[in-house]
Structure formats: structure tokens, C-alpha cells
Amino acid sequence: MTTVHEESMAGAEWGGGSDVMNAFEALMWRVEDASPVRSTCVGVELLDGTPVWSEFEEVHRRLSRLIPRLRQRVVSPPMGLAPPRWAEDPNFDLHYHVRRTRLPDGGGWPALLAAAEKAAMRGFDRARPPWEAVLYEGMPDGKSAYVLKLHHSISDGLGIMKLLSYLHPPAGRTTPLGPEAGPRPEKVMTPLEALRAHAVDGVRSTPDVLRKAGGTAFKALANPPGSVRSSLRYTSSLKRVLSPPDAEPSPLLANRSTNWRFAALDVDFLALRAAAKAVGGSINDAYLAALLGGYRLYHEAMGVPPQPVPIAIPMSLRSADEAHGGNEIASARLAAPMDIVDPAKRMLAIGDLVRRARAEPAMNNLSVIAPAIARLPSGVIAQIAGGMTKANDLQASNVPGPRVDVFLAGVRVERLYGYAPLPGCPAMITLATHGGVGCVGVNYDSASFTNPGEFLRCLVAGFDEVLRVGGDNAPPTVAR
């Protein structure tokens, strides 16, 4: 049985052990310097009641003590000469980060999602730790909602779910309490200090780098043919994964803006799993096939013939058990079979594409290209990153969530929707499992989907197609 002390230690380690952003995180942070792109993640939760405000504040006070990253701000060295670093905010004030407000009478889900959209589109105060938590009172039937907003550079989806596990203990438990914050730092880290720290780190790491290089060279000398074959295999794989998918972006979704819109769907998780099992596929196969079915139906409804479309799928490089702060993800870009009408065949087709992508030796291509891009001027980063992401018609993520009842300040969490950033593509859709419900958070560009009501209707129908492969199951519902 895990003790509170062990949980506290795990929480302290959640930041990933490094105060230096990796290249991918630096890209997400720096691209905002020269473009309106936002790398903001938002979680929207429906609570079965309204927490006592003092208890709600106390939970977040405990969380900020348990996880030091939440008390740290980002310091960027001048001119992008080194990666941004995390440093303690000498003026950290929980009062700024944790707030409450009340929705208009009768506003319900439309008002809540509109508020969450606007929060997501607003940038962070870069002088403070990049996260905010808001309690929205006034949901129907005495319920409330919780909206957590944080910058993607803090963590990927699995890490955020781990963070939420500290915030949302099961029944009978409380959020662990970390150590008291130490005294305010005597010396505040400045951009020049961050650059100096990078130089010091470089000197200290030189022996390890040389030792690793020597080990690699020894292995190559011990087996020259094997090393050559491995290099050629990786080079060939890298060429494949960096090449654009063999599919043209849809003309129907060609328009882009910086305007995000949120929607929420509830899917029977067991029914989705039954559909996947019926064809020998995975939950992810069924999920992606449902989204592609929705895309196909929307194209048909708008009078545009469906064709294969380019999509991107984030892939975790770790398991849920290994999740902590930071980002350890790869990205697969696929020519997805939107035009396959039969949902069973569509599941098999997309599943095969995903498995082949996972098997690529160069799947972790971000670790190869991100370091070079992250050192470029912010304007150039914005152009390169924007060109890559705008070429996708869909990004879709699947994140396992809690399978048991969890609570926030003593109030049960009924639903948990994740809204990942919309990096220039028409839609970013996230499936977060919560108990027996698949909570689907839809973040879409209002310029790309000019008939949002029809788009949501088609998404529901796309899931319905897939669910019926597993039996006579009810279609998803839209949170209204």
C-alpha cells in the first residue's frame, strides 16, 4: 500500500528531474513569442456538487507544495541561445492562480465551454508559473465545474493525468502534503543567469558525453557491419516519418484562424471496447475510426467527396506507470482512410497504419529535428512549426484516465474532458476515459468548420457507426 510519504516523494519527482526544457518543450514555449499560436492545455470537469471554497483553496495549496513545478516560472536566455529553464517564482502567489466565479443563471454547458474557450485562447502571464485553476459555480442541479489551464511545456497528456491523480484522490483520501516551501531565493534567475547556467551545465556534462560517445564508438568498432545496417535502417525510417503523408488536405477545411471552439461528447467506454474487440483491434483503432467516420459524414453533408486525409497522432514514449511531468511524446503523420465507409474495415485500416508507425525505428523523430529548430529565431520557428501542423486535417489523442470515482475537495468528479492545443489544424480531439465513460473533448477551429452543428451531429453519427459493430449500443451524447 502506498503511503502518504511515498505519494509526497512521487509528487516532488513529478517535474521530471530537470529544470531545463527539452527541445520540444522549448519549441512550444518559444513559438508564442512570434505568433498567435497557443500551446495551452485545458481540462474541464463536471463536479457533482459545489466544493467549500476554503477546502478548494487548501487542495491547491497542498498541490503547489507537493509539486514544485507549479511554483516555477520560465526564464528564457537572450536570443534563444540556450533552452528556457524553470526557476522558482520569487513572487509566487496562489491567490493569482486559483480563482472562482459564477456562471450566468441558466448558462449551463454553453456558458461553461464558452468561458473555457476564452481562457484557452488567452496567453499566460510569462512572469508567473503558467497555470490557472478556476471553480465555476452555478451549473444546473447545484453542480459546479472545474477548469484547469496549463501550458503544454509543463507536461504531456499522461503527465497531466498523473498530476490530476494527486489533485483528485479516491474516496477517503486527501491530497498529499508536500514539504513547506523554502525561503525565497536570494538571487532571482534572470535571462543572463539562465544562459550562464546553460554554459556551466555544458562543462559538467562533457565527461558523460565523451563516455557515451566512446561507448558508441566501441560498439561500432566491435561490429562494423551491424552498425552500418542499423544506421541505414534508421536513415531510411527517418526519411519515411519526415515525409508528408500521401494525402492532400481537404479543401473543405482549408480556412484557418486562431479561434477555438469546444464541444464535449460522452461515449460508452465498454461499448467502444466491444466494437474494437469485434474486429480484433484496439480502443484507439475504434476511436480513430469513429472520428474519421464523422469527418466522412461531414464532407458528404457539405457536398465534398471524402478522400484520405492527413492526420497526426501523438504517441507516448512511456507507459502510464512511468508518467511524470515533462513531455515524452512522438508524432505519427498518416494518410487516414476517411473514405472507407464500412466501420469495421476502417478500424482495421487505421489500426494497421498506426501499428506500422509505432514500429518505425525513427518514430521519435522530434528528438532529431526539434533541437535544431528550437535554436532558430522565434519568427522562423513559427513559420516552420506552423507549416507542419497546418498541413494536418486532424490531430487526435487518447489518454487513459481514472477508472474509479475520484474527488475534488470532497466533491465527486462526474466527467473529465481534455482539450489539447489546436496548433493550426482544423480540429484537435482528445479521448479521456473516466470510469465507464469515454469523455471526448473536441477543440475545433471555427473558420475550418463553418457548420459546427452539422460537424457535431456527424461526429456523433461516426461514433454510432463504430459502436454498432460491437452490438446494439446507444450513440454518444453531446454535453449541452
C-alpha positions in Angstrom: 0.0 0.0 0.0 1.4 3.4 -1.0 1.8 5.7 2.0 1.2 9.5 2.1 5.0 10.0 2.4 5.7 7.9 -0.7 3.0 9.9 -2.6 4.6 13.1 -1.5 8.0 11.9 -2.7 6.5 10.9 -6.0 4.8 14.3 -6.3 8.1 16.1 -5.7 9.7 14.0 -8.5 6.8 14.7 -10.9 8.6 17.6 -12.5 10.8 15.1 -14.4 14.1 15.9 -12.6 15.3 18.6 -14.9 14.9 22.4 -14.7 15.8 22.7 -18.4 13.2 22.4 -21.1 13.8 19.7 -23.7 13.8 20.8 -27.3 10.2 20.0 -28.0 9.1 22.0 -24.9 11.3 24.9 -25.9 9.6 24.9 -29.3 6.2 25.1 -27.8 7.2 27.9 -25.5 9.2 30.0 -28.0 6.8 29.8 -30.9 4.4 32.0 -28.9 7.0 34.8 -29.0 6.3 35.5 -32.7 2.9 34.1 -33.5 -0.7 33.9 -32.1 -0.3 30.1 -31.7 -1.1 28.9 -28.2 0.3 25.7 -26.6 -2.4 25.7 -23.9 -4.0 22.5 -22.4 -7.3 22.8 -20.7 -9.2 20.3 -18.5 -12.9 20.7 -17.9 -14.5 18.7 -15.2 -18.2 18.5 -14.1 -18.5 18.2 -10.3 -21.4 16.5 -8.5 -21.9 19.5 -6.2 -20.0 22.6 -5.2 -16.9 22.4 -3.1 -16.4 24.6 0.0 -14.2 27.4 -1.2 -11.7 27.1 1.7 -11.3 23.4 1.1 -10.9 24.0 -2.6 -8.1 26.5 -1.9 -6.5 24.1 0.6 -6.3 21.3 -2.0 -4.4 23.6 -4.4 -2.2 24.9 -1.6 -1.3 21.3 -0.9 -0.8 20.5 -4.7 1.6 23.5 -5.1 3.7 22.3 -2.2 3.7 18.7 -3.4 4.8 19.6 -7.0 7.5 22.3 -7.1 7.0 22.8 -10.8 3.7 24.7 -10.0 5.7 27.3 -8.2 8.2 27.8 -11.0 8.2 30.3 -13.9 10.0 30.1 -17.2 13.2 32.1 -17.8 14.4 32.3 -21.4 18.1 33.1 -22.2 18.5 36.0 -24.6 18.1 35.5 -28.3 17.3 31.8 -27.9 21.0 31.0 -27.3 20.0 28.2 -24.8 16.9 26.3 -23.8 14.4 28.0 -21.4 14.7 27.0 -17.8 12.3 26.5 -14.9 13.1 28.7 -11.9 11.3 29.4 -8.6 8.9 32.3 -8.9 10.1 34.7 -6.1 6.6 36.3 -6.0 4.5 33.1 -6.2 1.0 33.9 -5.1 -1.6 31.1 -5.0 -4.3 33.7 -4.9 -3.4 34.6 -8.6 -3.6 31.1 -9.9 -6.7 29.8 -8.1 -10.0 31.6 -8.6 -13.7 31.2 -8.6 -16.6 32.8 -10.5 -20.3 32.1 -11.2 -21.9 31.3 -14.5 -24.9 33.3 -15.6 -28.2 31.9 -14.5 -29.3 29.2 -16.9 -26.0 29.3 -18.8 -25.1 25.7 -18.1 -22.7 23.9 -20.5 -22.8 26.5 -23.3 -21.6 29.2 -20.9 -19.1 26.9 -19.3 -17.5 25.9 -22.6 -17.5 29.5 -23.8 -15.6 30.6 -20.7 -13.1 27.7 -21.1 -12.6 28.6 -24.8 -11.8 32.2 -23.9 -9.5 31.2 -21.1 -7.6 28.8 -23.5 -7.2 31.5 -26.2 -5.7 34.0 -23.7 -1.9 33.8 -23.3 -0.2 33.3 -19.9 1.5 35.9 -17.8 5.0 34.9 -18.6 6.3 36.4 -15.4 4.4 33.7 -13.4 4.1 29.9 -13.4 2.0 29.1 -16.5 -1.1 27.5 -14.9 -4.5 28.6 -13.6 -7.4 26.8 -11.9 -11.0 28.2 -11.8 -14.1 26.9 -10.0 -17.3 27.8 -11.9 -20.3 27.8 -9.7 -23.9 27.8 -10.9 -24.1 24.7 -13.1 -27.6 23.1 -13.1 -28.8 21.0 -10.2 -26.4 22.5 -7.7 -23.4 21.2 -9.6 -20.2 23.1 -10.4 -17.3 22.8 -12.9 -13.6 22.9 -12.6 -11.3 24.3 -15.3 -7.5 23.7 -15.1 -5.4 25.6 -17.7 -1.7 24.9 -18.1 1.0 25.3 -20.7 1.8 22.2 -22.6 5.5 22.7 -21.9 4.7 21.6 -18.3 3.7 18.1 -19.3 2.1 15.9 -21.9 -1.3 14.1 -21.6 -0.1 11.2 -19.5 1.8 13.5 -17.1 -1.2 15.7 -16.7 -3.4 12.7 -15.8 -0.7 11.9 -13.2 -0.9 15.4 -11.9 -4.7 15.1 -11.6 -4.3 11.9 -9.6 -2.6 14.0 -6.9 -5.4 16.6 -7.1 -8.2 14.0 -7.2 -7.7 11.4 -4.5 -10.1 8.4 -4.3 -12.8 8.3 -1.5 -11.4 8.5 2.0 -8.0 10.0 0.9 -6.8 13.6 0.8 -4.3 15.3 -1.4 -0.8 14.6 -0.1 1.0 17.4 1.6 4.5 18.2 0.3 7.2 20.0 2.3 6.9 23.6 3.2 8.3 25.9 0.5 11.8 27.1 1.4 12.8 30.7 1.9 12.5 33.0 -1.1 15.6 32.7 -3.3 18.2 35.4 -2.5 19.1 35.7 -6.2 16.4 35.7 -8.8 17.2 34.0 -12.0 17.5 36.4 -15.0 17.8 35.6 -18.7 21.6 36.1 -18.5 21.8 33.9 -15.4 19.9 31.2 -17.4 22.5 31.5 -20.2 25.4 31.2 -17.7 23.7 28.1 -16.1 23.5 26.5 -19.5 27.2 27.0 -20.1 28.0 25.5 -16.7 25.8 22.5 -17.4 27.6 22.0 -20.7 31.0 21.9 -18.9 29.8 19.5 -16.3 28.2 17.1 -18.8 31.2 16.9 -21.1 32.7 13.8 -19.3 29.4 11.9 -19.6 29.0 12.9 -23.3 32.6 11.7 -24.1 32.0 8.5 -22.1 28.8 7.8 -24.1 30.5 8.7 -27.4 33.3 6.3 -26.5 30.9 3.5 -25.7 29.1 4.1 -29.0 32.3 4.1 -30.9 33.5 0.9 -29.2 30.2 -0.9 -30.2 30.6 0.3 -33.8 34.2 -0.9 -34.0 33.2 -4.3 -32.5 30.5 -4.8 -35.1 31.0 -2.5 -38.2 28.5 -4.3 -40.5 25.8 -4.2 -37.8 26.4 -0.5 -37.1 26.2 0.3 -40.8 23.0 -1.7 -41.2 21.5 0.0 -38.1 22.4 3.5 -39.4 20.9 2.8 -42.8 17.8 1.4 -41.3 17.3 4.4 -39.1 18.1 6.8 -42.0 15.5 5.1 -44.2 13.0 5.2 -41.4 13.7 8.9 -40.7 13.0 9.7 -44.4 9.7 7.9 -44.2 8.4 9.5 -41.0 9.5 13.0 -42.0 7.9 12.8 -45.5 4.4 14.3 -45.7 1.5 11.7 -45.7 0.3 10.6 -49.1 -2.9 12.6 -48.8 -3.9 16.1 -49.7 -5.6 18.4 -47.1 -9.3 18.7 -47.6 -10.4 21.8 -49.4 -13.5 21.9 -47.2 -11.3 22.6 -44.1 -8.8 24.9 -45.8 -9.6 28.0 -43.8 -7.7 28.6 -40.6 -7.9 31.1 -37.7 -6.9 31.4 -34.1 -10.4 30.9 -32.8 -11.0 27.8 -30.7 -14.4 26.3 -30.0 -15.0 23.5 -27.5 -17.6 20.7 -27.5 -18.0 17.6 -25.3 -19.2 14.1 -26.1 -19.9 11.1 -23.8 -19.2 7.7 -25.3 -20.0 4.3 -23.6 -16.4 3.1 -23.0 -17.4 -0.6 -22.7 -19.3 -0.4 -26.0 -16.3 1.2 -27.7 -14.1 -1.6 -26.4 -16.6 -4.2 -27.6 -16.5 -2.7 -31.1 -12.7 -2.8 -31.1 -12.7 -6.4 -29.8 -15.2 -7.5 -32.5 -12.6 -6.8 -35.2 -9.5 -7.8 -33.2 -8.5 -4.1 -32.8 -7.7 -1.7 -30.0 -9.7 1.0 -28.3 -7.5 3.5 -30.2 -8.4 1.9 -33.5 -12.1 2.2 -32.7 -11.7 5.8 -31.5 -9.8 7.0 -34.6 -12.2 5.1 -36.9 -15.2 6.9 -35.3 -13.5 10.3 -35.8 -12.8 9.5 -39.4 -16.4 8.4 -39.9 -17.5 11.7 -38.5 -15.2 13.5 -40.9 -16.6 11.5 -43.8 -20.2 12.2 -43.0 -19.4 15.9 -42.6 -17.8 16.0 -46.0 -20.8 14.2 -47.5 -23.2 16.6 -45.8 -21.3 19.6 -47.1 -21.2 18.2 -50.7 -17.5 17.4 -50.8 -16.4 13.9 -51.8 -14.4 12.2 -49.0 -10.8 11.2 -49.7 -7.9 10.1 -47.5 -6.8 13.0 -45.2 -3.5 13.8 -43.5 -3.8 13.4 -39.7 -1.3 13.5 -36.8 -1.4 11.3 -33.7 0.7 12.0 -30.6 2.3 8.8 -29.3 3.7 8.5 -25.8 7.2 7.2 -25.3 6.4 5.9 -21.8 3.7 4.0 -20.0 1.1 5.4 -17.7 3.0 3.9 -14.8 6.1 6.0 -15.7 4.2 9.2 -16.2 5.5 12.4 -14.6 6.0 16.0 -15.7 7.6 17.0 -18.9 6.9 15.8 -22.4 8.0 12.5 -23.8 6.0 12.1 -27.0 6.4 11.4 -30.6 4.1 12.2 -33.5 2.9 10.0 -36.4 1.6 11.6 -39.5 -0.7 9.3 -41.5 -2.8 9.3 -44.7 -6.0 8.3 -42.9 -8.8 6.4 -44.7 -11.7 8.8 -44.2 -13.2 7.4 -47.4 -13.7 3.8 -46.1 -17.5 3.6 -45.4 -17.5 0.2 -43.6 -16.6 1.0 -40.0 -15.1 -2.5 -39.3 -12.8 -2.2 -42.4 -12.0 1.4 -41.3 -10.9 0.2 -37.9 -8.6 -2.4 -39.4 -7.1 0.0 -41.9 -6.3 2.8 -39.4 -5.1 0.3 -36.8 -2.6 -1.1 -39.4 -1.3 2.4 -40.2 -0.8 3.2 -36.5 1.0 -0.1 -35.7 3.3 0.4 -38.7 4.1 4.0 -37.5 4.8 2.8 -34.0 7.3 0.2 -35.4 9.4 2.8 -37.2 12.9 3.0 -35.8 12.8 6.8 -36.2 9.4 7.1 -34.5 10.9 9.6 -32.0 11.8 11.9 -34.8 11.1 15.0 -32.7 14.2 14.3 -30.7 16.2 14.6 -34.0 14.6 17.7 -35.6 13.4 19.7 -32.5 16.9 20.6 -31.2 17.9 22.3 -34.4 14.6 24.1 -34.8 14.5 25.3 -31.2 17.7 27.3 -31.6 16.3 29.3 -34.5 14.7 32.8 -34.2 11.1 32.8 -32.9 9.7 34.0 -36.2 11.4 31.2 -38.1 10.2 28.7 -35.6 6.6 29.9 -36.0 6.9 29.5 -39.8 8.3 26.0 -39.7 6.1 24.7 -37.0 3.0 26.3 -38.5 3.7 24.9 -41.9 4.0 21.3 -40.4 0.8 21.5 -38.3 -1.4 23.3 -40.7 -0.9 20.5 -43.2 -2.9 18.1 -40.9 -6.7 18.0 -41.1 -7.0 16.3 -37.7 -4.9 15.6 -34.6 -6.3 13.0 -32.2 -5.1 11.9 -28.8 -6.2 9.1 -26.5 -5.3 9.4 -22.7 -6.3 6.8 -20.1 -8.0 8.4 -17.1 -9.2 7.2 -13.6 -11.3 4.1 -13.6 -12.6 4.7 -10.1 -14.5 7.5 -8.5 -12.3 10.5 -7.7 -13.0 13.7 -5.8 -12.0 17.3 -5.7 -12.2 18.9 -2.3 -14.6 16.2 -1.2 -16.9 16.5 -4.2 -17.1 13.7 -6.8 -15.8 14.3 -10.3 -18.6 13.2 -12.7 -16.9 13.9 -16.1 -13.4 14.8 -17.2 -12.7 16.3 -20.7 -9.3 17.2 -22.1 -8.7 20.0 -24.6 -5.3 19.9 -26.1 -3.9 22.8 -28.1 -5.1 23.5 -31.6 -1.8 24.0 -33.5 -3.1 25.3 -36.7 -5.1 22.3 -37.8 -8.9 22.2 -38.1 -9.5 20.0 -35.0 -7.7 18.5 -32.1 -9.8 15.8 -30.4 -9.0 14.1 -27.1 -10.5 10.9 -25.6 -10.1 10.7 -21.8 -11.5 7.7 -20.2 -13.2 8.3 -16.9 -14.9 5.3 -15.2 -17.2 3.7 -17.7 -17.4 6.9 -19.9 -15.2 7.9 -22.8 -15.1 11.7 -22.4 -14.4 13.3 -25.8 -13.1 16.8 -25.8 -13.4 18.5 -29.2 -11.3 21.6 -29.9 -12.1 22.9 -33.4 -11.3 25.9 -35.5 -14.5 27.9 -36.2 -13.0 29.1 -39.5 -12.5 25.5 -40.7 -15.9 24.1 -39.6 -18.3 26.6 -40.9 -21.3 24.5 -39.9 -20.4 23.4 -36.3 -23.9 22.0 -35.6 -23.6 19.6 -38.5 -20.0 18.8 -37.6 -21.0 17.6 -34.1 -24.0 15.7 -35.5 -21.6 13.9 -37.8 -19.2 13.1 -35.1 -22.0 11.5 -33.0 -23.0 9.5 -36.1 -19.4 8.5 -36.7 -19.2 7.0 -33.2 -22.6 5.4 -33.7 -21.3 3.6 -36.8 -18.4 2.1 -34.9 -20.3 1.3 -31.7 -22.8 -0.8 -33.6 -20.0 -3.0 -34.8 -19.9 -4.3 -31.2 -23.7 -4.6 -30.8 -26.9 -2.6 -30.4 -25.4 0.2 -28.4 -26.7 3.7 -27.8 -25.0 6.6 -29.6 -22.9 9.1 -27.8 -24.5 12.2 -26.2 -23.4 15.8 -26.5 -23.0 17.8 -23.3 -25.5 20.7 -23.5 
